[in-house]
Amino acid sequence: MAARAYWKGYLKISLVSLPVKAFSASSETSGQIHLNQLHAECHSRIKYVKTCPIHGEVTNDEIVSGYEFAKDQYVVIDPEQIEELRGPGDKSVNIDTFVKAGTIEPIYYAGRTYYLLPEGPVGQKPYALIHKAMEEEGLEAIGEVVLSGRKQLMLLRPVGRLLAMTGLRYAPQVKQPAGFEDELTEEKLGEQELQLTRQLMGALTSEELDLEKYRDDYVEKLTEIIQAKVRGEELVAPPPEAQPQVINLMEALKASVERIKPPAAKPAAEKPPRRMAASAKERPAKKRAEGGRKRKSG
C-alpha cells in the first residue's frame, strides 16, 4: 500500500490484543484548490506575523498559553501540565463496549475516519475473526485511543472487508435536539398529504446508493476560471439561477409525484386470432363423418 500509516498501535478487546495501523479514510488534498491572500496593490503574498502590543513582533519560543478568567486577566498554563491532562501515551484502541449497528446517532460523529488494518502476519487472523463476528452480529464498538497527544472517543465498525474507526464527540460537546424543539409547532397532517409524501419518497428511494454520481462542481468551475485567467481570456458570468417558488403544498406534492412517475408501458399490439388445430377428440369424429360420406356415395 502506497499510503503512509497515520498511526500504529494495538487494538485491545479485553485480553485480546493485536497490532494495527491506521490510515486516513479521507483525501484531504484531492480535488481541492487552495487560494492565497495577496496584497491588492502589488500582489505580494500576505505574511502572518505574531505581535505583542507592547513589545512588537515575537517568536514562537516567547509565546505561552493562558486562560482569560476576567477582562484582560489571564492565568498562564504550563505546556507540561497540558500534556499530563491529555492522558498517557498508550498506543492502543481500547474497546470496552459493543452496541447494535446504528445505535450511535450521527450527530456524535466528529468527522474524521480511519481505516484500521492489521500490522504484520500475527494480526491477520484475530483481525479477521473480529471483523467477521462484528459483521455477522451487526455490532459496532465504542472505545478510546490517544491520537495526536489527546485521548479521543472512537466508533469501530466493519466497512467492506476492513475495520474503520470514526472519531466521536463526548456527550457534553453535542447539542441535543430537544433543545430546539420549541421552534416547532403542532401541525395537523392530512392523510392525503402523508400518502403523497410517502409516494414521492418511495419513487426517489434507491436500492443501492452510488456516491460517484455526485460531483463537486465548485472545484471544476473554479479550475475553469483559473485556467481562463492564466490564458488572459475574458470571463462571462452565467445567468443567475431562478429561485424556487413557494407554492401550495398539495400542488407541489402532486407535481413532484407526476414529474418522477415512470412512463406508462405501451399496450401490446393486438394479434389476429390464430386458427386452432382440431383437438384429439375432434379428429376421430371428423374422420368418421368423412368415412360415412364415402360409403353413401359408394
N, C-alpha and C positions, 0 to 999 in steps of 0.2 A: 504494500500500500504506500503510495507516494506521500500522502498527508502525514504531517508530524503530529504525534500524540500531544494533546494539551496537558494531560495529567496521567500519572501512573501510580498505582497503589494496589489495594486489595478490596474485594467485595466480601463482606462478612455477614453471614446469617447464622446466628447462634454460634456453634463451634465450627461451622463450615467456613473456610476461608480460601479464596483463590485469587491469584494475581490478575489484575485487569489494567487496561489502559483506556483513556477516554479521548475521543475525537469530537470536535465541534460539528454539530449537525447542520449548521448554517454557514453559508458562504458569505462572509462579511463584505468582501470586495467585489464579488462577481456582479456585473450588471449595474454597478453604481458609478456615478460621476461626482467627483468632489471639486467644488469651486473654491478658489482662494479669494481672500479680501485684498483689494488693491486700492491705492490712493487714486482718487478720480482724476487728479491733475496730471500725474506723471506715470501712473500705472505701476508704481513700485509696490511690492508686496508688503502688507502691513505686518509689523512685528509686535509681539506682546511682551511688554516689559513690566516686571513686578516692582512697584514703588511703595515707599513709605512716605506719608505726607510730611514727616519731619526730616527724614534723612535721605529722601530721594530713592534712587534705584538700589535694590538689594538683591543678593544672590540667594540661591536655594538653601545654602547652609546657614543662612541668617534667619530663616523662617521657622517658626514653631506653630503648633496647633493650639487653639484656645476656644473656649465656650463663652458666649456673651450672656451673662446671667442678669445684667441690667444694662441700661443705655450706656454704650461706650465703656463698659466694665467687663473684663474678661478674667477667666481663670485659665492658666496655661496647663495643658495636659502633656505629660512626657510621652514620647513615642514608644518607649519600652512598656509603659502602662497600657497603652492601646494594644500592643502585641500580646500582652498577657490576657487581655479581655477577649481577644479573638479566638481563644481556645488552643488546645495542644495541636502540634503538627502531626497528628495521627493520619497517616496516609491510607485511610480506609473509608469505604462507603459502608456505614454501619446500619443494617436493616433491622428494624425491631417490630414492624407491623406489616401485615398483608391485608388488603381490602379488596372487595369486588371491583372489577374494572368499571370505571365511570363514577366511582364514589366521590372522587375529588372534583369539586367544581372548577371549571377553567379560570374563574376569577382569581384563584390562588396561584396560577402559573406565573412564574417570574420572567418567562420569555426566552430563556437560554436552554437549549437541549444538547446533550452529548450522547454519542454512540459509545457504549461500553463494550469492549471486546476482550477476550482472554489474552493474557500475556504469556506466551510460551506454551509448549505442549502440555505442561502439567495442569493448566487451567481449562483445557478444551472440554474434557468430559464433565466436570462439575458445572461448567457454564452451560453446556447443552442440556444437562438434567434440570437446572434451574429454569432455563428458558422454556423447555417443553412442559414442565409442571405448571408454570405460571400461565402458559398459553392454553393448555387443556382445561385448567380450573377457572380460567377467566379472572386471574388475580393481578393486582398491581401492588407494589411495595413502597413503604414510606421509610426513609432513613435520613441520616445526616452525614455530611462529608465536609472536610476543610479544604476549600478551594481559594486560591489567591490570598492565603493567610486568614481566611474568615470562615467560620462554620456556617454551612448552608443546609437548608431543608431540601430534600430531593424526592421526586417520584420516579420509581423504577418500573418500567413496563416493557413487554415484548413488542417490537416493531419489526415486522418481517422476520428474518432469522436472527436479528440482533436484539440486545437489550439496550434500551435507551433510558437515560435519566434526565429529567427536566427539573429545573430549579423551581421551588415553591416559595411563596411568601408565608411568613409566620402570621398567625391569626390576627394579631394587633395591627398588622400592616394592610389589612384588607377592610374596605368599607362594605358592610353588609347591605344587601338590597332593601332590607326592612327600613333602613334609614331614609329611603327615598320614596316609599310607598304613599306618603301623604300627598305626593304630587298627582296621584291617580284619583279618578272619580269612578263611582259605581255606574256602569253603563248597562242598559238593558239590551241584550243581544237577541236579535230576531233569528228564528230557525232558518229562514231562507238565506239570511246573510251568512250564517255559520256554514250552511250547506255549500254556498257558492265559494266561500273561503276555503273549505276543505277540498272542493273540486279544483280550485286554482292551484293549491299546494300539491294535490295529487298529480296534476298534469305536469308540474315542474319537478317532481321527485324523480331522481335517477337511481338506478340500482348500483351503479359504480360512479365514483367521483374521479374526474380527470382534471387535476390542477394544472396540467400542461397547457390547457386551452386559455388560461388566464395569463396575460402579459402585462408587464409594467411599461405602458406606452409613454410614461413621463420620460424615462431614460431614452427611449427611441426618439421622441420629439426633441429632447434637449441635445442629443447627438446630432440630429439634422441641423439644428440651429448653429451649433459649434462649427460643424463642417462648412456650412454656408458662409459663416463669418470669416473662417480661415480662407475660403476661396474669394472673399470680397463680394459675395452676392447680396443683393437687396432682399430683405425679408418682408414677406407679405403675411399679415396676420389673418388667420382663418376667421370666418364669420362666427360670432358668438352662438353657442347652442341655445335653443329655446328652452326656457324654464318649464318644468312640468306644471300643468294646470291642475288645481284642486277642483274636482268635480264631485257630483253626488256619489256616495259610497256604493250604492247598489248598481248604478250605471257603470262605475269603474270596475266592479267585480264582474259584471256580465260581459263588458267589453274585453276584459282580460281573459276570461274563460273562452270567449269566442275567438280571440286572437290566437291563442295557443292550441285550439282544438285541432286535432289531426284531420286532414281532408277525408271526406266520406269516400268509402270504397265504391267504385263504379259497379253498377249491377251487371251481372254476367249476361252476355248476349243470348237471346233465346234461340235454341237449336230446333230445327224441324223434327217432328216426331219420327222416330225410327220404326220401320215395319218389323214387328215382332215375328220371329220364326215360330212355326207351329209347335205346340208343346208335345211331349211324349204321348199324352193321352189322345191329342187331336190327330196325330199322324196315323195310327191304326184305323180310326174311324173314317178318315179321309180315303185311305186305301180301300176299305170295304165298300164305300159308296162308289168308287171308281170301278171296282170289280163287278158290282151289281149292274151297272150301266152296260158293261161289256157283255154280260150274259144275256141281258134283254135284247141287245142288238143282234146277238148270235141267234 
